[in-house]
Every structure is written in C-alpha cells, then in structure tokens.
C-alpha cells in the first residue's frame, strides 16, 4: 500500500504524514543534544523561530545549515535562477540548473525536513518595495542578508532598523569566517556605519553608487585584499569582476551565520548562553582567517582589532595597522 500523503503547513503534501515528519525532525536534532547550549529549550525555540533569507545565493546556503539545526519556518526572496557556476556552493544537483533559486531551495529544505513551511518570492528588491518588504519582515524573527545590490541592502537594513528585527550579515565571498548582527538595540544601523548621512533622506533620493562603494568596504576585514591574486581585489571592488566565491569560504561564513543565529534565538527567548560571548553585534565583526589560522574581532567603525585570550576570554583591543585596513 502506498504511504498516505497529508498536507503540510503550506498546503502541499509530505510522504508519510505529520507523524513521520515530526520523527524526521527529532532525528535531525538528535545528535546535537548534549552539546553546550543545545538544550531542549533552545532546540524547541529553533523549531518555532521564523527566518527570512534575502538573497539565496552563497549567503543563502545558511538556510541549509539552519534546517539541519532544526529551524522549520523560512521566508526566501531571490530573483535569480540556478546557474551551473552556482553548484560550487549551493547544495543542489545539476537538474536544478535553470530553475528559480527559491523553488530549488524550497524543495531542498522540504527534502531535508518535510515539516518545513517555506514561503518563497522570486523577485528583486528595490526602492519601490519598502511597503511590501516591511509587511513581509513584520512576521519574522531573524533576517539574513545575502544580496549584492547596494539598493537592496540599504532597503533591507532600513526596514530591519524600523522594525527592530535582528539582521545577521556575513559576506560569503570574504575568504574567511566573518559574521555579525545588527541588533538595532545600540543605535547602530547599516546606514549609520556608511557615514553618508542618508538616515533621514527619502530612500529614492539616496546616491546608491556612493553607498555601494562604502558598502563594499564595510565588511572588508583587515588583510582581506591579500587573499586575492594581484589585481583581483581592485577589480572586484570596482565592479569590473563579480565577487569571487569558493565552497570552502561559503561554508565557513554560513556556519558562522548559523552559529550566530543560535545565539540570537537564545537572546530573543531569554535563554542562557554559556562558554563564551553572546551575540557579536555591529560595529564589531567576528573573523576567523583560515589562511593565517587567526581568530579575532574587528571594529569597522573605530578600525581596531580585538585579540581574544583563549584561556580567559578577555579581549585586547589595539589599532589596526594602516597597511592592513582593507
């Protein structure tokens, strides 16, 4: 007899019914139980936390990390289709090439965890989408930014600041583990860090070319330009070459974003976090450079480097050398 198919939370159907779907979720989270901070309370909170992934390319791979941690409620926005070159970092097979990324992601997330509710939108984000995006993000808990458009990034940043939605950032093309969160509890916003004075300006009147250049530089941790072959860094920053990407660095950054997501969920739910600092908040980035093996913090505003003491947890802050500021 064929297995019964019953509706999931989006009205589609999943094999084996709700009971089997719940059993698969239990199996997904089973082996992380007993690790520090992976309490039953935090695990249950992950299941009910709704996340928005805005940009389903390299940074969108955080969705794969999240679903395997136990997150089940997703909103995905991206205008593009899967290209063959995307297969170096997205968890799809070649039959996904040519399909809308958001559709491929929806099917992938449900294949991993059948109880997932996945709300997808194949569309770009721009200056005319403020009202639509605000309505969309009003119903989410955490926002992950994965777009390359300055206009989209500023729109997302402004909307999250207005709604006070936590926004996790980490450039997947960084060649390192880089992550931070805009909590909007300290007055720091994406626009304030750019230093263009656009915060009170009508969105349509912002000079997005100037903002784009500042945005490119914002998350360039010390020494990042040295991680490129000669001339590549300048070409990427000038827009003559698309961002470079590699599955190793995408995996590092998305693991970093997923780990920060855990800390953010704990903070939002009033749950304890042990073993180290809590949420890393902008203007501070947490960086692990796999080339040098160094882990540190970087304040993008003051341009100071924070060096943690592994034994005590204390952080020593010192000015970043001028030749390492990009």
N, C-alpha and C positions, 0 to 999 in steps of 0.2 A: 504494500500500500504506500502511495506517495505521502511524503510528510505534509502535514497541514500547514498552510500559509495564512498568517493572520496579519492585520495591519500593524505597522509600527507607528511611531509618534508623528510621522509626516504623512501618513495615509498610504504609504507604499507597503509592501509586504516583505516579511523576512522568513526564511525557512525555519521550520521547527517551532515557531510560536514564541510568545513573550517569555515563557519559562526557560526555553533553551537560550534565548538572547541574554537573559539575566545570568544564566550559568556561564556563558562565554565571558561576560563582563567579570564575574567572580574569578575566572581562570586568568584573565588578563592581569588583574591586580594582585594575584595570589603571592607571587614570588617577591614583590617589593614589600610585603608586610614584614615587619620586624626590623627594617632599616630605620635609622634615626629619623624621626619626624613623620614617617609613613604610618601614622596611627589610623585606627578605624575611623576616627572623626574626620581627619583630613581626607582620607580616601573617599568617604561618603560625600564630603563637600566638593571634591573634584567632579563627581558624577552630576551634581546639580549646578555647577558653575557654567555660565554661558559665555563663550568666547567668540570674538569676531576676528577673522584673519583677513586683512585688507591687502590684497596682493598675494596671489597663490603660486608665485614662482619660487626662487630659492628660499626666501624667508617663509614662504607658505609651508615648507617642509616641517615647520613647528607643529602643524596640525597632525602629522604622523606621530610625532613624539607625544603629543597631548592625548591622542586617542589611546595609545598604548599605556599611558599612565592612568587612564580611567575617565578622562573627560568624555562626555557624550552629547554635548549641546554646542553646535557650531553654526556660525554665520560666515559665509565665504563670499568675497567680492573680487572679481578679476575680469578684465575684458578680453583676455587673450586665449589662444588655442595652444595645445601642447605641440612643441616643435621637437624635432629629433635631438637637437642640442640640449634640450631640457632633461633628457634621460640620464645625463651625467649626475643629476642631483635630485630629481623627483622620483618617487617610488612607484613609477608606472612602467609597463612594458610597451613594446613598440606599437601594439594595437591602439594605444591611447593617442598616438600622433595624429593631429588634425582635429581632435575633439576639444571642445571648450575645457579649459583647465578646471573650472568649478565643477563641471559634470564629472570629470575624471576623478577629482578629489572626493566628491560625494560618494561615488561608487567605491572608491578605495576605503574611505572611512567606514562605510557600512559593511564592507567585506571583512574588515578587522573586528568591528564591534557592531553587530546587527541592530542594537537598540539605539544607535546614534540618530539624533534629529539634526538634519543638515539643511540649512536654509541657504540657497545659492542665488547669486546675482551676477550675470555676465554683463558687465558694464564698466566703463571707465569712471573715474571720479574727477570732477572739475568744479569750477566756480559756481555753476548753476545747481549743484547738488547739495547745497548746505541743508535745506529743509529735509530732503529725503534722507541724508546721512544722519542727521540728528534724530529723526524718528527711528531709524534702524538701530543706532547705538544706544538709544534710551533703554533698550531691553537687554543689554549685555553687561557683563561684569568686568571683563578684561578685553583689551584691544591690542592686536599685534599688527605692527606696521611693516608692510613688505613691498611698498610701491617705490618706483624710481622717479616718478613725476614730482617736481617741486610743488606744483599746484595741488596735487592730491595730498601730498604730505602735509602741507600747511592747512589744507581743509580738515584733514583728519585731526591734526594737532589742535586746531582752534575748536573743533567740535568736542573733542575729549576734554579740553580745558573747561569749556562751558558746562558740560555735563558732569565734570569731575569723575570721568572714567579713567581708570588706570591704563596707561598706554606703554607697552613693552617694545623696546627698539633694540636692534642688533643687526648691523649690516652683514648679510650673508656673503658678500664679496670682499670681506675685510682681510682674509688670510689669517684669521685668528678667532679666538673666542672673545666676543665683545658684546656686552649687554648692559642695559639699564632700564629703569622705569620712570616715566613721568607720573608721579602720584597726584600732582596738582594740589598737594597739601602745603607746599612751601613757596608757592607763587612762581615757580619756575615752569615756563612753557617753552614749546619749541620755538615760537616766535620771539620770546624774550631773549633766548640764547643766541638767536641770529643777529641781534643788535641792529636791526633795520628800522626799529620804531614803528612797526606795522600793526601793533596790537589793537590800536583804536581806529585803524583805517578800514574802510569798506573793503571787503575781500576782493571784489572785482578790480579795485584800484591799486593792488599790490604789484610791484615790479617783480614778476616771477623769475625773470632772468637773473636779477641780482640775488634774489632769495635762493635760487638754485645753486649758485656758486657758493654761497655761505653754507647751504645745507650739505653740499658735497664735502666741505671741510669740517663740518661739525663733529662727525664721528670718526675722523681720521686720527687714530691714536698715535702716540709718538713712535716714529720709525716705520709707519706703515708704508711709506713710499719706497723704503728699502726692500720691501717684499715683492717688488716688481722688477722685471728686466729693464734695462736702460730705455728711457723714453716712454714706457708703457704708462707709468703713473701720470705723467703730464697729459698724455693723450686721453686717458680715462677722465681726468678732472676737467679737461677742456671739452669733453663731449665728442671727441673725434673717434673714440673707441668705446664700445659698450663695456659695462662692468665685467671684469674677469671673474670667473667662478670655477670652483672645484668641489667635488663632493666632500672632500675631507674638511674644508673650511666651512662649507654649508652645514655639515653635520655638527661641527663644533659650536657654531653660533646657534643653531636651533636647539641643541642640547642646553646651551646657556639660557636661552629664552624659556625653555620648558622648566628649567630649574627655578628661574625667577618667577615663573607662573605659580609654582608650588608655594613659594614664599609669599607671593601676593594673595593667594587664596587663604593661606593661614592668617595673614594680617586682616583681610576683609571679614573673615569669620571669627576673629578674636581667638584663634588657636595659637598655642605656643610654638616658637621656632628655636630649636636648640642646636648647639655645635658650631655656631659662627654668627656673623652679622645677618640681620634680616634683609629686607628688600634693599637693593642698591638703587639709589634714586638720583636722577639727574639734578645737578650737572656732573655727577660722578659716573664714570664708566668702569665696569669690571672687565679687565683684559687678561687673557692668557695667550701669550705669543708662542706657538709651537716651535718656531724656528730657534728661538733662544732658550725656550723652556721656562721663561719668566712669567710670573703672575703678579699683577699689580692693579692699582686703581689710578684713574686719570680724571682730573677735574677739567672739563673742557672750557670752563669759564675762567678759572684762575691759572690754568696751564701748569698745574702742579701734579706730581706723581706721588701716589701713596704706596709705600712698600710695606706689606704686612709681615709681621713676625709670626712664623708658623707655630711657635710654641706658646706665645702669649696672646696672639690675636690682635695686638696693638699695631697701629698703622703709623709709620713715619712719613710725613709729607715733606717734599722738597721740590724746588723749582725744576721744571723740565729744561734741559739744555736746549738752547736755540736751534741747534742743528738737528734736533730730534722732534721738532714740533709739527711735523707733517709726515 
